[in-house]
Amino acid sequence: MKTLHIAGIVFLLALAVHSIPALTTPSPMGIDTYYFLRIGSLMKDSGFNLQHDPLSFGGRAFNYPSGLPLALGALALFSDISTTGIALAVIIGALSSVLVFLISLELLKNEKRKTRLAFASALLFAFVPVVVWRTSGAIINMNFELFFFLMSLYLLLGKMKELFVIPALALVLFSPAFGIIISVISLAYVRSKKRIFCIASVGVLLLSLANASLYYSSFRSIYLAKSLPVQIYNAIYPPVTLDAILYRLDPAVFALGIASVVLVIMNSRKGVQWRDEKNKLVVIILSCAFFAALITGLVEMDRASFYLSFPLCIGACYALSLIKNERLFTAMLVLLLAFAAADGALVAADLGYVTPWKEDMAALSSLKSTPNDTILSSAVSGHLVSYVTGSKNVMDGNLIDAPDINGRFSDAWAAYTTSDNAQRAQILEKYNVTYIFLSHWEREQFDANQTALDADPYLSVAVKFNDTVIYRRAA
């Protein structure tokens, strides 16, 4: 069967896997999705010159990497992005699986097994839990940036190396950090007779560095310096534990993928050969870098495990390829795929981790608030609150150059936990808060004291759906 036909089968299978959660969940997946849906519409309304976000942190300068907002703004010119944006995200996720298949073909040389291994790598990638979450209707930056990164990497590994610059330039807009990574990798493929290739690589690197300096300086200092209060930092960056990693990455894929880094070095002359030493080194370095980012907490766990998924899937199949007995190899490959498919199906059936609860959506949809109102919530809920109600939030998950982030988090913590009504009233007055949103996220992030909130004479219940409550502050 021709490579193009197999790539088409991979695309259709991945599209089916990613479409099921998107079609069966009552609301879009991923809290950041609600930020991008709102910003995409604002980008269109501003004539693609968005300078100010009127709702985030009570109103602030717009300073997020512009790639996805611009793409959604263009899509909003012709359609309702709450539907077509999700469809685009699902298609991009399926195309990423195709790229994993094509990259595997470039890396694996053995003609007898490489097609089966590449096909299995792509399916494993489609089934990995964190990939299901992030590509099945979640309109988030990491889905798109990984797609452009994989496309750039595929072009670098293949014969049309110079064309890598096209998706790499998109990375400059979507993710300057990934633009830096791919441009550094491209320098390893520079040939002395290809000056234009060298110029393109250095150009992408400089553009990425310039763009990164605009967005990441304060964002980096928040996380790497851990300047946030401990309880807030831990709420945003949950402790990295083995069970948390395995919850996001299929256990069998994770184990075999990690083992493959050692096996590829120890067994480079056995089984399936990697095409050349340079390609092998690039993938090993990527695997180690993403794994280091995961276990050290320098990148949030969902993001790091999402990036790590594609080299792990390729590595897992490589590890199995070292089995010489053909029947045993085939049986183990089928078992690996079956295990991964079952794991992915279980995750797809329980998406409470990445989708807003029905009570939250019902409560916010019932609230009669205005754009001039301000709603206090946790950072996790902030995007959802502003998207559904059209009102300002005190804080949300966009921490890039966020105004007085330490003070806002500390004040929010106190407002949710204190039994001192006067202290809470002072905090609410400081941020001109009209409503307080209380959901499972606020209970988890802030250990909210609902008894104190219910007893506060300055607060009244505006909306209540099961355990989700919205309080109104007395005028």
PAMIKOL-900392 format. One record per residue (C-alpha): z, x, y; residue in three letters. Coordinates in steps of 0.5 Angstrom, whole numbers. Each point is the difference from the previous one (the first is absolute). Last residue first. Example, Ala and Ser with C-alpha at 12.3 -4.5 7.8 and 13.67 -1.06 7.14 Angstrom:
BEGIN
[site [14, 27, -2], SER]
[site [2, -2, -7], ALA]
//
This chain:
BEGIN
[site [93, -48, 95], ALA]
[site [4, -1, -7], ALA]
[site [-4, 5, -5], ARG]
[site [-4, -3, -5], ARG]
[site [1, 2, -7], TYR]
[site [-5, 0, -6], ILE]
[site [2, -1, -7], VAL]
[site [-3, 2, -6], THR]
[site [5, -1, -6], ASP]
[site [-3, -7, -2], ASN]
[site [-5, -2, 6], PHE]
[site [4, 0, 7], LYS]
[site [-2, -1, 7], VAL]
[site [3, 0, 7], ALA]
[site [7, 1, -3], VAL]
[site [5, 1, 6], SER]
[site [2, 7, 3], LEU]
[site [5, 1, 6], TYR]
[site [6, -3, -4], PRO]
[site [-1, 5, -5], ASP]
[site [3, -2, -7], ALA]
[site [-7, -1, -3], ASP]
[site [-1, 8, 2], LEU]
[site [7, 2, -2], ALA]
[site [-1, -3, -7], THR]
[site [-7, 3, -1], GLN]
[site [2, 7, 1], ASN]
[site [-7, 4, -1], ALA]
[site [0, 6, -4], ASP]
[site [-5, 2, 5], PHE]
[site [-5, 2, -5], GLN]
[site [1, -4, -6], GLU]
[site [3, -6, 4], ARG]
[site [-6, 0, 5], GLU]
[site [-5, 1, -5], TRP]
[site [3, -6, -4], HIS]
[site [-1, -4, 6], SER]
[site [3, -1, 7], LEU]
[site [-4, -1, 6], PHE]
[site [4, 0, 7], ILE]
[site [-3, -4, 5], TYR]
[site [0, 0, 8], THR]
[site [1, 8, 1], VAL]
[site [0, 2, 7], ASN]
[site [0, 8, -2], TYR]
[site [7, 1, 3], LYS]
[site [2, -7, 0], GLU]
[site [0, 0, -8], LEU]
[site [4, 6, 0], ILE]
[site [5, -3, 5], GLN]
[site [1, -6, -4], ALA]
[site [1, 4, -6], ARG]
[site [6, 4, 3], GLN]
[site [3, -6, 3], ALA]
[site [-1, -4, -7], ASN]
[site [4, 6, -4], ASP]
[site [-1, -1, -7], SER]
[site [-5, 5, 0], THR]
[site [-5, 1, -6], THR]
[site [-7, -3, 3], TYR]
[site [1, 2, 7], ALA]
[site [3, 7, -2], ALA]
[site [-6, 2, -4], TRP]
[site [-5, -3, 5], ALA]
[site [4, 5, 6], ASP]
[site [-1, 6, -5], SER]
[site [-7, -1, -1], PHE]
[site [-2, -2, 7], ARG]
[site [4, 6, 3], GLY]
[site [-3, 5, -5], ASN]
[site [-7, -2, 1], ILE]
[site [0, 0, 8], ASP]
[site [-7, -2, 0], PRO]
[site [-4, 1, -6], ALA]
[site [-5, 6, 1], ASP]
[site [-3, -1, -7], ILE]
[site [6, -4, -3], LEU]
[site [-5, -6, -2], ASN]
[site [5, -4, -5], GLY]
[site [2, -5, 5], ASP]
[site [5, 0, 5], MET]
[site [3, -5, 5], VAL]
[site [-5, -5, -1], ASN]
[site [-5, -4, 5], LYS]
[site [-2, -7, -2], SER]
[site [-7, -2, -3], GLY]
[site [4, -4, -6], THR]
[site [-4, 2, -6], VAL]
[site [-2, 7, 2], TYR]
[site [6, 2, 4], SER]
[site [5, -2, -5], VAL]
[site [-4, 4, -6], LEU]
[site [-1, 6, 4], HIS]
[site [8, 0, 1], GLY]
[site [2, -1, -7], SER]
[site [0, 7, -2], VAL]
[site [3, 2, 7], ALA]
[site [6, -5, -1], SER]
[site [0, -6, 4], SER]
[site [2, -2, 7], LEU]
[site [-5, -5, 3], ILE]
[site [-3, 0, 7], THR]
[site [-2, -6, 4], ASP]
[site [-6, 1, 5], ASN]
[site [-6, -1, -5], PRO]
[site [4, -7, -2], THR]
[site [4, -3, -5], SER]
[site [0, -6, -4], LYS]
[site [2, 2, -7], LEU]
[site [-3, -3, -6], SER]
[site [-5, 5, -1], SER]
[site [6, 5, 0], LEU]
[site [4, -4, -5], ALA]
[site [-5, -1, -5], ALA]
[site [-3, 7, 0], MET]
[site [7, 3, -1], ASP]
[site [2, -6, -6], GLU]
[site [-7, 2, -3], LYS]
[site [2, 7, -1], TRP]
[site [-4, 5, 3], PRO]
[site [-4, 4, -4], THR]
[site [1, 8, -3], VAL]
[site [6, 0, -4], TYR]
[site [-1, -8, -2], GLY]
[site [-6, 2, -4], LEU]
[site [2, -2, -7], ASP]
[site [-6, -2, -4], ALA]
[site [-4, 6, 3], ALA]
[site [5, 5, -2], VAL]
[site [0, -3, -7], LEU]
[site [-7, 0, -1], ALA]
[site [-1, 8, 3], GLY]
[site [5, 2, -6], ASP]
[site [-4, -4, -5], ALA]
[site [-6, 4, 2], ALA]
[site [4, 6, 0], ALA]
[site [2, -1, -7], PHE]
[site [-7, -2, -2], ALA]
[site [-3, 6, 3], LEU]
[site [4, 5, -3], LEU]
[site [0, -3, -6], LEU]
[site [-8, 0, 0], VAL]
[site [0, 7, 2], LEU]
[site [5, 2, -6], MET]
[site [-4, -4, -5], ALA]
[site [-6, 4, 3], THR]
[site [3, 7, -1], PHE]
[site [3, -2, -7], LEU]
[site [-7, -2, -2], ARG]
[site [-3, 6, 3], GLU]
[site [5, 6, -3], ASN]
[site [0, 5, 6], LYS]
[site [5, -3, 4], ILE]
[site [-1, 4, 7], LEU]
[site [-4, -6, 3], SER]
[site [7, -3, 0], LEU]
[site [3, 5, 6], ALA]
[site [-7, -1, 3], TYR]
[site [1, -8, 0], CYS]
[site [7, 1, 3], ALA]
[site [-3, 5, 5], GLY]
[site [-5, -5, 3], ILE]
[site [5, -5, 1], CYS]
[site [5, 4, 3], LEU]
[site [-5, 3, 5], PRO]
[site [-1, -7, 2], PHE]
[site [7, -3, 0], SER]
[site [3, 6, 5], LEU]
[site [-2, -4, 6], TYR]
[site [3, -6, -2], PHE]
[site [6, 3, -2], SER]
[site [1, 4, 7], ALA]
[site [-2, -7, 4], ARG]
[site [5, -4, -4], ASP]
[site [6, 5, 0], MET]
[site [0, 2, 7], GLU]
[site [-3, 7, 2], VAL]
[site [5, 6, 1], LEU]
[site [4, -3, -5], GLY]
[site [1, 6, -4], THR]
[site [-2, -3, -7], ILE]
[site [-7, -3, 3], LEU]
[site [-2, 5, 5], ALA]
[site [1, 5, -6], ALA]
[site [-4, -4, -5], PHE]
[site [-6, -1, 6], PHE]
[site [0, 7, 1], ALA]
[site [0, 2, -8], CYS]
[site [-6, -5, -1], SER]
[site [-4, 2, 5], LEU]
[site [1, 8, -2], ILE]
[site [-2, -2, -7], ILE]
[site [-6, -4, 3], VAL]
[site [-3, 6, 4], VAL]
[site [2, 5, -5], LEU]
[site [-4, -3, -5], LYS]
[site [-6, -1, 5], ASN]
[site [0, 7, 1], LYS]
[site [1, 3, -7], GLU]
[site [-7, -4, -2], ASP]
[site [-2, -6, -4], ARG]
[site [7, -2, -3], TRP]
[site [-1, 2, -8], GLN]
[site [2, -6, -5], VAL]
[site [3, 3, -6], GLY]
[site [2, 7, 1], LYS]
[site [-1, 6, 4], ARG]
[site [4, -3, 6], SER]
[site [6, -1, -5], ASN]
[site [6, 3, 3], MET]
[site [-2, -2, 8], ILE]
[site [-3, -7, -2], VAL]
[site [6, -1, -4], LEU]
[site [5, 2, 5], VAL]
[site [-3, -5, 5], VAL]
[site [-1, -5, -6], SER]
[site [7, -1, -1], ALA]
[site [1, -3, 7], ILE]
[site [-6, -5, -2], GLY]
[site [3, -1, -7], LEU]
[site [7, -2, 2], ALA]
[site [-3, -4, 6], PHE]
[site [-5, -4, -3], VAL]
[site [5, -2, -6], ALA]
[site [5, -2, 5], PRO]
[site [-5, -4, 4], ASP]
[site [1, 2, 8], LEU]
[site [4, -5, 4], ARG]
[site [6, -2, -4], TYR]
[site [-1, 7, -3], LEU]
[site [2, 3, 7], ILE]
[site [6, -5, 1], ALA]
[site [2, 2, -7], ASP]
[site [0, 7, 1], LEU]
[site [4, 0, 7], THR]
[site [-2, 1, 7], VAL]
[site [5, -3, 5], PRO]
[site [-3, -6, 4], PRO]
[site [-3, 2, 6], TYR]
[site [0, -5, 5], ILE]
[site [7, -3, -2], ALA]
[site [2, 7, -1], ASN]
[site [-2, 2, 7], TYR]
[site [4, -6, 3], ILE]
[site [6, 2, -4], GLN]
[site [0, 7, 2], VAL]
[site [-1, -1, 8], PRO]
[site [-7, 2, 1], LEU]
[site [-1, 7, 2], SER]
[site [-3, 2, -7], LYS]
[site [-3, 6, 3], ALA]
[site [-6, -1, -4], LEU]
[site [0, -7, 1], TYR]
[site [1, -1, 7], ILE]
[site [-3, 6, 2], SER]
[site [-7, -1, -4], ARG]
[site [0, -7, 4], PHE]
[site [1, 3, 7], SER]
[site [-6, 5, -1], SER]
[site [-4, -4, -5], TYR]
[site [-5, -4, 5], TYR]
[site [-3, 4, 5], LEU]
[site [1, 7, -3], SER]
[site [-4, -3, -7], ALA]
[site [-6, -2, 4], ASN]
[site [0, 7, 3], ALA]
[site [1, 3, -7], LEU]
[site [-5, -4, -3], SER]
[site [-5, 1, 5], LEU]
[site [1, 8, -1], LEU]
[site [-1, -1, -8], LEU]
[site [-6, -4, 0], VAL]
[site [-3, 5, 5], GLY]
[site [2, 6, -5], VAL]
[site [-3, -4, -6], SER]
[site [-6, -2, 4], ALA]
[site [-1, 7, 3], ILE]
[site [0, 3, -7], CYS]
[site [-5, -4, -3], PHE]
[site [-4, 1, 6], ILE]
[site [0, 8, -2], ARG]
[site [-2, -2, -7], LYS]
[site [-3, 7, -2], LYS]
[site [7, 3, -1], SER]
[site [3, -6, -4], ARG]
[site [6, -4, 2], VAL]
[site [3, -3, -6], TYR]
[site [7, 2, 1], ALA]
[site [-1, -2, 7], LEU]
[site [-1, -7, -2], SER]
[site [7, 0, -3], ILE]
[site [3, 1, 7], VAL]
[site [-5, -5, 3], SER]
[site [3, -5, -5], ILE]
[site [7, 1, 1], ILE]
[site [-1, 0, 8], ILE]
[site [-3, -7, -1], GLY]
[site [5, -3, -4], PHE]
[site [5, 2, 5], ALA]
[site [-4, -3, 6], PRO]
[site [0, -7, -4], SER]
[site [-5, -6, 1], PHE]
[site [-4, 3, 6], LEU]
[site [0, 8, -2], VAL]
[site [-1, -3, -7], LEU]
[site [-7, -4, 2], ALA]
[site [-2, 7, 2], LEU]
[site [1, 3, -7], ALA]
[site [-4, -6, -3], PRO]
[site [-6, 3, 4], ILE]
[site [2, 7, -1], VAL]
[site [0, 0, -7], PHE]
[site [-8, 0, 0], LEU]
[site [0, 8, 0], GLU]
[site [2, 0, -7], LYS]
[site [-6, -4, -3], MET]
[site [1, 4, -6], LYS]
[site [6, -3, -3], GLY]
[site [8, 2, 1], LEU]
[site [-1, -1, 8], LEU]
[site [-3, -6, -1], LEU]
[site [5, -3, -4], TYR]
[site [6, 3, 4], LEU]
[site [-3, -4, 6], SER]
[site [-1, -6, -3], MET]
[site [7, 0, -3], LEU]
[site [3, 2, 7], PHE]
[site [-4, -6, 3], PHE]
[site [3, -5, -6], PHE]
[site [7, 3, 1], LEU]
[site [0, -1, 8], GLU]
[site [-2, -8, -2], PHE]
[site [5, -1, -4], ASN]
[site [5, 4, 4], MET]
[site [-1, -4, 6], ASN]
[site [2, -7, -2], ILE]
[site [-3, -7, -1], ILE]
[site [3, -1, -7], ALA]
[site [-4, -5, -4], GLY]
[site [0, 3, -7], SER]
[site [0, 8, 3], THR]
[site [7, 2, 1], ARG]
[site [4, -4, -5], TRP]
[site [-5, 1, -6], VAL]
[site [-1, 7, 2], VAL]
[site [8, 1, 0], VAL]
[site [0, -3, -7], PRO]
[site [-5, 4, -3], VAL]
[site [-6, -4, -3], PHE]
[site [-6, 2, 4], ALA]
[site [2, 7, -1], PHE]
[site [0, -1, -7], LEU]
[site [-6, -3, 0], LEU]
[site [-4, 6, 4], ALA]
[site [3, 5, -5], SER]
[site [-2, -4, -6], ALA]
[site [-7, 0, 3], PHE]
[site [0, 8, 1], ALA]
[site [3, 1, -7], LEU]
[site [-5, -4, -3], ARG]
[site [-6, 3, 4], THR]
[site [3, 7, -1], LYS]
[site [1, 0, -8], ARG]
[site [-7, 3, -3], LYS]
[site [-3, 3, 6], GLU]
[site [7, 4, 1], ASN]
[site [0, 2, 8], LYS]
[site [5, -4, 3], LEU]
[site [1, 1, 7], LEU]
[site [-6, -3, 3], GLU]
[site [0, -6, -5], LEU]
[site [8, -1, 2], SER]
[site [-3, 0, 8], ILE]
[site [-5, -6, -2], LEU]
[site [6, -4, -4], PHE]
[site [5, 1, 6], VAL]
[site [-6, -2, 5], LEU]
[site [-1, -6, -4], VAL]
[site [8, -2, 0], SER]
[site [-1, 1, 8], SER]
[site [-5, -5, 0], LEU]
[site [4, -5, -3], ALA]
[site [6, 1, 5], GLY]
[site [-6, 0, 6], ILE]
[site [-2, -7, -3], ILE]
[site [7, -2, 0], VAL]
[site [1, 2, 7], ALA]
[site [-6, -3, 2], LEU]
[site [2, -7, -3], ALA]
[site [7, 0, 3], ILE]
[site [-4, 1, 7], GLY]
[site [-5, -5, -1], THR]
[site [6, -5, -1], THR]
[site [5, 1, 5], SER]
[site [-6, 3, 4], ILE]
[site [-3, -6, 2], ASP]
[site [-7, 1, 1], SER]
[site [-6, 3, 4], PHE]
[site [4, 4, 6], LEU]
[site [6, 1, -4], ALA]
[site [-4, 5, -5], LEU]
[site [-1, 4, 6], ALA]
[site [8, 0, 2], GLY]
[site [1, 1, -7], LEU]
[site [-4, 6, 0], ALA]
[site [3, 2, 7], LEU]
[site [8, -1, -3], PRO]
[site [-2, 4, -6], LEU]
[site [-2, 6, 4], GLY]
[site [4, 0, 6], SER]
[site [6, 5, -2], PRO]
[site [6, -4, 3], TYR]
[site [2, 1, 7], ASN]
[site [-1, -7, 4], PHE]
[site [5, 1, 6], ALA]
[site [6, -5, -1], ARG]
[site [3, -7, 0], GLY]
[site [6, -3, -2], GLY]
[site [1, 6, -6], PHE]
[site [-7, -3, -2], SER]
[site [-2, -6, 3], LEU]
[site [-5, 1, 6], PRO]
[site [-3, 6, -3], ASP]
[site [-4, 4, 6], HIS]
[site [-6, 4, 1], GLN]
[site [-5, -4, -5], LEU]
[site [-7, 2, 2], ASN]
[site [-4, -3, -5], PHE]
[site [-2, -6, 5], GLY]
[site [7, -2, 0], SER]
[site [-1, -6, -4], ASP]
[site [-3, 4, -6], LYS]
[site [6, 5, 0], MET]
[site [5, -6, 1], LEU]
[site [-3, -3, -6], SER]
[site [1, 7, -4], GLY]
[site [7, 1, 3], ILE]
[site [2, -7, -3], ARG]
[site [-3, 1, -7], LEU]
[site [2, 8, 0], PHE]
[site [7, -2, 1], TYR]
[site [0, -6, -5], TYR]
[site [-2, 5, -5], THR]
[site [5, 5, 1], ASP]
[site [5, -5, -4], ILE]
[site [-4, 1, -6], GLY]
[site [-4, -6, -4], MET]
[site [-3, -6, 4], PRO]
[site [3, -6, -2], SER]
[site [0, -5, -5], PRO]
[site [-1, 5, -6], THR]
[site [-5, -2, -5], THR]
[site [-7, 2, 3], LEU]
[site [2, 7, 3], ALA]
[site [4, 1, -7], PRO]
[site [-6, -2, -4], ILE]
[site [-5, 4, 4], SER]
[site [2, 7, -1], HIS]
[site [-1, 0, -8], VAL]
[site [-6, -4, 1], ALA]
[site [-3, 5, 5], LEU]
[site [2, 6, -4], ALA]
[site [-4, -3, -6], LEU]
[site [-6, -2, 4], LEU]
[site [1, 7, 3], PHE]
[site [1, 4, -6], VAL]
[site [-6, -4, -3], ILE]
[site [-5, 2, 6], GLY]
[site [2, 7, -1], ALA]
[site [-2, 0, -7], ILE]
[site [-7, -3, 2], HIS]
[site [0, 6, 5], LEU]
[site [2, 5, -5], THR]
[site [-6, -2, -5], LYS]
[site [2, -3, -7], MET]
//
